[in-house]
C-alpha cells in the first residue's frame, strides 16, 4: 500500500486555531490607517512613521535564518510563547508612546521576536498534521494573513476614526496575551538541545539581508544610480544604493560558501540548502518570490490609486480593498481541494496565467472612476489566483522537506515573503514615480502654456503621486504660475498619474508571465505521491 493511499489519522484542529490566531497577531497592520493620528499625537512626520513601521520588517528579515535554528534548539512551543508575548509587550509600548523613538524600539523588538515565531508556527503545523489534513492546514494557515489584513483594515480604520489609533495596538497586545495563554494547550515538540547554532553564518546572512532591505527602502528617495537631492550621502553624483546591493551580494556569497563548507563537513548549517537542492524546489521558491513581489506591489499600488486618484480616506480605502483581500483568503482555504486532481505545476501554471491576465485587464480598465465593476472583478480574479499560488508553493516546499527541516522551510518562506514584498513595493514605486516624472517633464516642456521660467521653478526631482489639491497648493506656493497654467498642469498631471499606474500594472503583469516558466518546473507527481514528497525519478540533485 502506498503512503498516499494509507488511511490517515485525523488530528485535532486546535493547534491550527492557535497558530492562525498567532499569525493574525503578527500580520495585524494598524499602521497604514493610523498615520494621521500618530503624526498629530507624537509630532513626527509621516515618513518617520513609515520608517518605524519598516524597522520590524528589517529585523525579522535579518534574523529569520538564525531564528529558525534558535527555535529548533529551544523548542517551537517555547519559541512560540516568546514570539507572541514580546510583540504584545511592544504593542503596549507603542500604545503608550509619547515620542517617535519608542516606535522604532518597539518595532525592532517585534521584528526580532517574529524571527523565531515564524519558524515555530511552521514546525507546529508540520508536527501536528499529516497528509491531506496537513495540506488543508497549510491553506488555512496561509489564509490567516489576508484574514488579519481584513480584520486590521476594518478595526484599525474604525478605531483611527473614532476612539483613537492607540487602541489598535491595545487590541494587538490583547491578542498576544490570548495567544500566550493558548500556547499551553499545544503539545510539546521536543527541542534539539544539542544543536550547535552557526552564529557567524547568522551574522553574515543578517548583514546581507539588512543591506538589501535598507537599499530597497531608500532607493526611491536617494536615487538608484544618480544621487537625488534627498540623498544625505553620495559618491560624487552617484547614489550609494548600488554599493549597498554589491556589499549585500558579497556577504551573501560568504554566507553560502560557509554554509556549503559546513554541510560538506557534516556540521549543522544555519539553513539546510538541500531544501532548495532540486530543480523543482528552486522553481517553487522562484514562483513564490515572483508572486509575492507582484502581489505586494499591487497591494501597495491599489490603495495608492484609491487615495490619490479617487481621494478615498481611512475606512473608505479599507472597504474598497476588502473584495480583493477576501478573494485571497478564500483561495488559500480552498486550493487544497485541487491537490488530488491536479499536479502542483498545473495549478501554479494556470494560476500565474490568470494573475497575468488579471493584471493586464486592470492596466486597461482602471480609470478615474473606482465604481467600475470591471476593476472590482479584475481584483477579485487576481486575488483568487494569487491565493492559490501562495498556499500551493508553501505546501510544496513543506511536503518535500524532511520533518526536521520544517523550521528551515518556515524561515525560507518568511524571508522570501519579506524580501520579495519589500522589493515589490520599492521597485513598483520607483518605476511608477519615474514614469510620472518623465511624463510630467515632457508635458511641461512641450506645452505652449508653460513658459521656460515656470518649468525651471518646478522641482521635478520631487515629483510624486500627489492629489490634485496638493499639486495646486505646491504650484501656487512655489511657482509664479497663473491660474490658467495651474489648471493645465492639474489636467496633464491627472492623465500622467493614471498612465503611470496603468503602465506599472502592465509591467507587473509581464513579471507574472515570467513566473509561468518556473511554474512548469514545479512537481508533477500524481495524487498518490502528493503527500509523500517528490518522486525520485522527477528530481536531479545538483
HUCORUR-V669541 format. One record per residue. SS is DSSP state (hx for helix, st for strand, lp for the rest). PHI is phi in whole degrees, -180 to 180 (none if undefined). PSI is psi in whole degrees, 0 to 359 (none if undefined). Layout:
ss: {SS | SS}
phi: {PHI | PHI}
psi: {PSI | PSI}
//
This chain:
ss: {lp | lp | hx | hx | hx | lp | lp | lp | lp | lp | lp | lp | lp | hx | hx | hx | hx | hx | hx | hx | hx | hx | hx | hx | hx | hx | hx | lp | lp | lp | lp | lp | lp | lp | hx | hx | hx | hx | hx | hx | hx | hx | lp | lp | lp | hx | hx | hx | hx | hx | hx | hx | hx | hx | hx | hx | hx | hx | hx | hx | hx | hx | hx | hx | hx | hx | hx | hx | hx | hx | hx | hx | hx | hx | lp | hx | hx | hx | hx | hx | hx | hx | hx | hx | hx | hx | hx | hx | hx | hx | hx | hx | hx | hx | hx | lp | lp | lp | lp | hx | hx | hx | hx | hx | hx | hx | hx | hx | hx | hx | hx | hx | hx | hx | hx | hx | hx | hx | hx | hx | hx | hx | hx | hx | hx | hx | hx | hx | lp | lp | hx | hx | hx | hx | hx | hx | hx | hx | hx | hx | hx | hx | hx | hx | hx | hx | hx | hx | hx | hx | hx | hx | hx | hx | hx | hx | hx | hx | hx | hx | hx | lp | lp | lp | lp | hx | hx | hx | hx | hx | hx | hx | hx | hx | hx | hx | hx | hx | hx | hx | hx | hx | hx | hx | hx | lp | lp | lp | lp | lp | lp | lp | lp | lp | lp | lp | lp | lp | hx | hx | hx | hx | hx | hx | hx | hx | hx | hx | hx | hx | hx | hx | hx | hx | hx | hx | hx | hx | hx | hx | hx | hx | lp | lp | lp | st | lp | lp | lp | lp | lp | lp | lp | lp | st | lp | lp | st | lp | lp | hx | hx | hx | hx | hx | hx | hx | hx | hx | hx | hx | hx | hx | hx | hx | hx | hx | hx | hx | hx | hx | hx | hx | hx | lp | lp | lp | lp | lp | lp | lp | lp | hx | hx | hx | hx | lp | lp | hx | hx | hx | hx | hx | hx | hx | hx | hx | hx | hx | hx | hx | hx | hx | hx | hx | hx | hx | hx | hx | hx | hx | hx | hx | hx | hx | hx | hx | hx | hx | lp | lp | lp | lp | lp | hx | hx | hx | hx | hx | hx | hx | hx | hx | hx | hx | hx | hx | hx | hx | hx | hx | hx | hx | hx | hx | hx | hx | hx | lp | lp | lp | lp | lp | hx | hx | hx | hx | hx | hx | hx | hx | hx | hx | hx | hx | hx | hx | hx | hx | hx | hx | hx | hx | hx | hx | lp | lp | lp | lp | lp | lp | lp | hx | hx | hx | hx | hx | hx | hx | hx | hx | hx | hx | hx | hx | hx | hx | hx | hx | hx | hx | hx | hx | hx | hx | hx | hx | hx | hx | hx | lp | lp | hx | hx | hx | hx | hx | hx | hx | hx | hx | hx | hx | hx | hx | hx | hx | hx | hx | hx | hx | hx | hx | hx | hx | hx | hx | hx | hx | hx | hx | hx | hx | hx | hx | hx | hx | hx | hx | hx | hx | hx | hx | hx | hx | hx | lp | lp | lp | lp | lp | hx | hx | hx | hx | hx | hx | lp | lp | hx | hx | hx | lp | lp | lp | lp | lp | hx | hx | hx | hx | hx | hx | hx | hx | hx | hx | hx | lp | lp | lp | lp | hx | hx | hx | hx | hx | hx | hx | hx | hx | hx | hx | hx | hx | hx | hx | hx | hx | hx | hx | hx | hx | hx | hx | hx | hx | hx | hx | hx | hx | hx | hx | hx | hx | hx | hx | hx | hx | lp | lp | lp | lp | lp | lp | lp | hx | hx | hx | lp | lp | lp | lp | lp | lp | hx | hx | hx | lp | lp | lp | lp}
phi: {none | -76 | -63 | -71 | -101 | -66 | -73 | -94 | -92 | -81 | -99 | -64 | -82 | -56 | -58 | -64 | -60 | -65 | -65 | -64 | -66 | -66 | -65 | -61 | -61 | -69 | -93 | -64 | -116 | -98 | -74 | -60 | -98 | -113 | -58 | -61 | -62 | -66 | -64 | -72 | -71 | -100 | 67 | -120 | -83 | -58 | -63 | -64 | -63 | -63 | -67 | -63 | -63 | -73 | -58 | -66 | -62 | -59 | -66 | -68 | -65 | -64 | -111 | -64 | -64 | -68 | -63 | -63 | -75 | -63 | -61 | -64 | -73 | -93 | 100 | -65 | -71 | -64 | -61 | -59 | -62 | -62 | -73 | -104 | -80 | -65 | -61 | -64 | -66 | -65 | -64 | -65 | -58 | -66 | -64 | -109 | -64 | -116 | -150 | -68 | -62 | -63 | -63 | -64 | -62 | -64 | -70 | -65 | -63 | -60 | -63 | -63 | -72 | -64 | -66 | -100 | -70 | -61 | -63 | -62 | -62 | -65 | -64 | -64 | -62 | -64 | -81 | -95 | -135 | -135 | 57 | -63 | -66 | -66 | -61 | -66 | -63 | -63 | -63 | -65 | -62 | -62 | -70 | -67 | -71 | -62 | -61 | -63 | -66 | -63 | -61 | -68 | -61 | -72 | -72 | -64 | -64 | -69 | -60 | -61 | -89 | -123 | -85 | 117 | -66 | -63 | -69 | -64 | -78 | -64 | -63 | -60 | -63 | -65 | -62 | -62 | -66 | -63 | -63 | -63 | -66 | -68 | -63 | -76 | -90 | -80 | -74 | -65 | -110 | -56 | -79 | -99 | -62 | -89 | -65 | -96 | -86 | -82 | -66 | -63 | -61 | -62 | -70 | -61 | -65 | -62 | -63 | -61 | -68 | -63 | -62 | -65 | -63 | -67 | -59 | -69 | -71 | -103 | -56 | -68 | -82 | -89 | 98 | -81 | -115 | -94 | -66 | -85 | -67 | -87 | -72 | -71 | -137 | -158 | -115 | 65 | -94 | -94 | -76 | -85 | -58 | -59 | -68 | -61 | -67 | -63 | -63 | -63 | -64 | -62 | -66 | -65 | -66 | -62 | -65 | -64 | -63 | -66 | -65 | -63 | -65 | -64 | -67 | -66 | -88 | 64 | -97 | -75 | -81 | -64 | -141 | -78 | -69 | -66 | -71 | -126 | -88 | -109 | -60 | -65 | -68 | -66 | -64 | -63 | -65 | -63 | -62 | -59 | -64 | -66 | -66 | -69 | -60 | -67 | -62 | -68 | -61 | -65 | -63 | -86 | -69 | -67 | -61 | -62 | -59 | -65 | -77 | -87 | -78 | -90 | 79 | -70 | -137 | 45 | -66 | -63 | -64 | -57 | -67 | -69 | -94 | -61 | -57 | -65 | -67 | -66 | -64 | -64 | -60 | -62 | -65 | -56 | -81 | -104 | -64 | -61 | -70 | -88 | -62 | -81 | -110 | -131 | -71 | -54 | -65 | -71 | -61 | -66 | -63 | -64 | -63 | -68 | -65 | -65 | -58 | -60 | -64 | -65 | -69 | -64 | -59 | -64 | -64 | -97 | -110 | -66 | -146 | -90 | -141 | -64 | -70 | -62 | -65 | -63 | -68 | -63 | -62 | -60 | -67 | -65 | -62 | -59 | -63 | -62 | -67 | -62 | -63 | -61 | -66 | -61 | -71 | -64 | -66 | -64 | -63 | -63 | -67 | -69 | -74 | -87 | -96 | -61 | -57 | -70 | -102 | -60 | -64 | -64 | -62 | -62 | -67 | -63 | -61 | -64 | -65 | -63 | -60 | -71 | -69 | -66 | -64 | -63 | -65 | -60 | -66 | -64 | -69 | -63 | -63 | -62 | -66 | -65 | -67 | -61 | -62 | -63 | -62 | -64 | -67 | -65 | -66 | -65 | -64 | -68 | -74 | -84 | -79 | -86 | -77 | -84 | -88 | -57 | -65 | -67 | -60 | -67 | -75 | -81 | -87 | -76 | -73 | -113 | -67 | -150 | -84 | -79 | -76 | -60 | -64 | -65 | -63 | -59 | -65 | -64 | -66 | -69 | -82 | -115 | -135 | -100 | -64 | -81 | -61 | -63 | -67 | -65 | -62 | -65 | -62 | -64 | -64 | -67 | -66 | -59 | -70 | -65 | -64 | -69 | -63 | -63 | -66 | -62 | -65 | -64 | -63 | -66 | -65 | -62 | -62 | -65 | -65 | -63 | -65 | -61 | -70 | -64 | -65 | -64 | -61 | -71 | -99 | -70 | -54 | -122 | -73 | -82 | -63 | -72 | -99 | -56 | -98 | -99 | 135 | -80 | -63 | -60 | -69 | -94 | -120 | -133 | -70 | -90}
psi: {131 | 159 | 330 | 336 | 358 | 149 | 128 | 144 | 119 | 135 | 167 | 143 | 1 | 313 | 323 | 317 | 316 | 315 | 318 | 321 | 325 | 320 | 325 | 318 | 314 | 325 | 355 | 117 | 102 | 0 | 313 | 326 | 4 | 4 | 313 | 312 | 318 | 316 | 321 | 321 | 315 | 355 | 38 | 166 | 157 | 326 | 320 | 321 | 318 | 319 | 322 | 320 | 319 | 345 | 324 | 317 | 317 | 313 | 314 | 322 | 316 | 323 | 12 | 314 | 319 | 322 | 327 | 320 | 324 | 320 | 315 | 324 | 318 | 347 | 137 | 329 | 317 | 319 | 321 | 313 | 314 | 319 | 346 | 331 | 323 | 313 | 330 | 316 | 323 | 324 | 324 | 320 | 316 | 318 | 334 | 10 | 142 | 353 | 165 | 333 | 329 | 325 | 316 | 315 | 311 | 317 | 325 | 318 | 317 | 314 | 317 | 321 | 327 | 337 | 337 | 339 | 314 | 313 | 324 | 319 | 317 | 318 | 319 | 319 | 313 | 324 | 337 | 338 | 153 | 161 | 221 | 327 | 324 | 319 | 318 | 320 | 320 | 321 | 315 | 321 | 313 | 327 | 342 | 338 | 305 | 330 | 315 | 324 | 318 | 312 | 314 | 323 | 316 | 308 | 309 | 323 | 320 | 316 | 315 | 330 | 347 | 276 | 350 | 152 | 332 | 330 | 338 | 321 | 333 | 319 | 317 | 318 | 321 | 318 | 321 | 319 | 321 | 318 | 321 | 316 | 321 | 337 | 337 | 355 | 350 | 143 | 136 | 141 | 123 | 131 | 160 | 78 | 332 | 5 | 131 | 119 | 131 | 85 | 322 | 314 | 323 | 319 | 321 | 315 | 317 | 316 | 316 | 314 | 321 | 317 | 318 | 312 | 315 | 318 | 318 | 326 | 330 | 357 | 319 | 318 | 322 | 341 | 142 | 314 | 305 | 133 | 133 | 172 | 343 | 351 | 125 | 334 | 155 | 167 | 94 | 237 | 359 | 147 | 152 | 351 | 314 | 328 | 328 | 315 | 320 | 315 | 323 | 318 | 320 | 312 | 326 | 319 | 321 | 319 | 313 | 319 | 317 | 320 | 315 | 322 | 317 | 322 | 321 | 329 | 9 | 26 | 156 | 120 | 168 | 321 | 136 | 110 | 348 | 339 | 346 | 36 | 347 | 164 | 318 | 319 | 319 | 323 | 321 | 315 | 322 | 315 | 318 | 313 | 315 | 320 | 317 | 325 | 307 | 315 | 316 | 322 | 316 | 318 | 335 | 317 | 322 | 314 | 325 | 315 | 315 | 318 | 320 | 312 | 317 | 337 | 20 | 152 | 155 | 242 | 335 | 318 | 319 | 310 | 327 | 326 | 355 | 317 | 319 | 313 | 319 | 324 | 324 | 316 | 314 | 315 | 320 | 318 | 334 | 346 | 333 | 338 | 345 | 345 | 328 | 351 | 329 | 147 | 152 | 320 | 330 | 313 | 315 | 317 | 313 | 317 | 315 | 329 | 317 | 320 | 314 | 311 | 321 | 319 | 321 | 318 | 313 | 322 | 335 | 347 | 336 | 137 | 199 | 29 | 99 | 338 | 358 | 127 | 329 | 323 | 315 | 316 | 317 | 319 | 320 | 314 | 317 | 315 | 320 | 313 | 319 | 316 | 322 | 314 | 314 | 316 | 322 | 313 | 324 | 315 | 319 | 317 | 316 | 321 | 340 | 341 | 147 | 155 | 325 | 347 | 12 | 322 | 321 | 321 | 317 | 322 | 316 | 318 | 311 | 320 | 316 | 319 | 312 | 313 | 316 | 321 | 315 | 317 | 321 | 313 | 313 | 311 | 316 | 320 | 311 | 319 | 313 | 317 | 322 | 316 | 316 | 317 | 311 | 321 | 315 | 320 | 317 | 318 | 320 | 319 | 327 | 349 | 143 | 348 | 319 | 136 | 159 | 327 | 318 | 320 | 319 | 329 | 339 | 126 | 96 | 352 | 340 | 24 | 134 | 185 | 73 | 154 | 166 | 320 | 318 | 320 | 316 | 318 | 317 | 314 | 325 | 317 | 331 | 358 | 172 | 23 | 142 | 172 | 321 | 317 | 322 | 317 | 319 | 318 | 318 | 318 | 315 | 320 | 322 | 316 | 319 | 321 | 315 | 321 | 320 | 317 | 317 | 315 | 320 | 319 | 322 | 319 | 320 | 324 | 322 | 321 | 321 | 324 | 325 | 329 | 345 | 327 | 304 | 333 | 326 | 347 | 1 | 170 | 144 | 28 | 159 | 171 | 331 | 342 | 352 | 316 | 9 | 328 | 190 | 136 | 138 | 325 | 343 | 357 | 148 | 108 | 137 | none}
//
